[in-house]
């Protein structure tokens, strides 16, 4: 897993580690000072010995570059926080397909709906499923029914029906 920090910060950490090693500090001490594992410090030392300072430089991040800029991502997050009705949709539900449509319409960038889910997750949104409820639902009547009617209707086990701590009947313990 990639450690936290920008490429420049991680490069500076590697250079600091090599500088500590050049000062004569031990591998474990350097690892503790820069917040890395001893095996990483060993790897950085080998790379530095083989290629000098150029071997410690950051390498480009592989993969396709992001289509949306940071400002466009912030604007997309603001659009998604608003109601889908404001984005001219008929219902109040955001789907990945709808967000992909908004991205295409607003930023002229095409995203696959599966990737939109990853993009939304990176922006801090979580997947949620709407609860289905009747529009005529009366919360006060439901609460009253749960507190007054349900306890009255609910069956309770009688004294004879209560479970015993023994798994066998008493008569089965008699000796022949």
Beta strands, then each sheet from edge to edge (+ up, - down):
end
